């Protein structure tokens, strides 16, 4: 792509002695959900009244104290939705409704009619202020556009008596603030504050939208800090952010905007919004949470919220969406899997409130209503620890660590042949087929054991005689030998066959299941006479028989 003069760098604001780089976020801002207005108008099929009521109730449950419910004067549906909220008592006393309106008298009066019975409301008006909007949309000068804003405030003030009993606060948005000359934006907002009569007790909300995200996050922070430093009567306004995501930086711009002095944030669940989307409030809130800051919003049931969001909006949460996506607590990479497995194992021995430092997981999934199932998933890119972790977590199979690379190699080859991820059941089936069900070249057709006791009063504990009918490479034969236990007797008896001579170098066993369903799992490492080593696995209700099955498994491993 060639740079041909069509685009130019964002012009930074003339700020000196900026302070935001040395600050950190220590408390939650005032959160405002605009899902029911900005988010709803961005849907291919906007929500109906019943869906919007359910969505409103969800937002209340999450903990939003300010919720923009729409544009009541724009349609009968929008009007009726607000009336339903009022008449059906959906609005808690500590929740303020925000309504958007163009500052025309008949629209303002219609909006106030919809607000009857509402205890607290924010009346949100706006007009674009950027050079392009002044040029193309309004064909007006700076002074004329500023007068539009002032006339809008006058219209609201004139109509206020029509909504007695409702505490009304003013919000003004210089739309396209991000593209507006910073000193002109301050001039317009100052005129709005003066016309409203803003005081410390009656603050105006100045909402500064990145209607088009057009700068680096640090440049946006400079805009906000410059605005906060230079707006007259700063103590009589609340600086609010409304970030869009055209450059994919809305979360960063919001966070830096808070460092720069903003106190309030408007956004949507999962970043729904026009074009590339609005700010994802969940992302910003949980970023705070991972830094030890209480976001004052409850996302402890994030899976439920995700499902409700999809059901009501028909929009889907991308599997890589921070915190909420299906795959964000999943690792396919081998090194990631190994680190997560070790971190989780250590975590299980710690107090619940111990500092969270599990590798690759920035947040405890339990804190947001998710669980450890499927944290590690397996495909051809996975490593030695991933398959072993899944077998242990899902099926209780605790293979020795030295066996993990062999298990990983076998299952990885199978995943590679399919060119896709393996489900836990598929992974278990591969393990079972390879180690627990193999019958070639060695197959034990029948086996019995008899105990030969020692003489009464003697130290000898006796021995066991194992007798078996086996097939080796299709050749059937009967073998028999004595040993200090069933496994030792069987190993000795196998020396009578054509099978490679071997010794048991390592033996591990553990129980699996509970009660009458308890089984023994045995793992053996055989060293053959040529020096090669091979692992086998056996499962049986009897520990001795599980060991014998493991030896058979090892001799059949190829």
Order of alpha helices (4+ residues) and beta strands (2+ residues): beta-alpha-beta-alpha-beta-alpha-beta-alpha-beta-alpha-beta-alpha-beta-alpha-beta-alpha-alpha-alpha-alpha-alpha-alpha-beta-beta-beta-alpha-beta-beta-beta-alpha
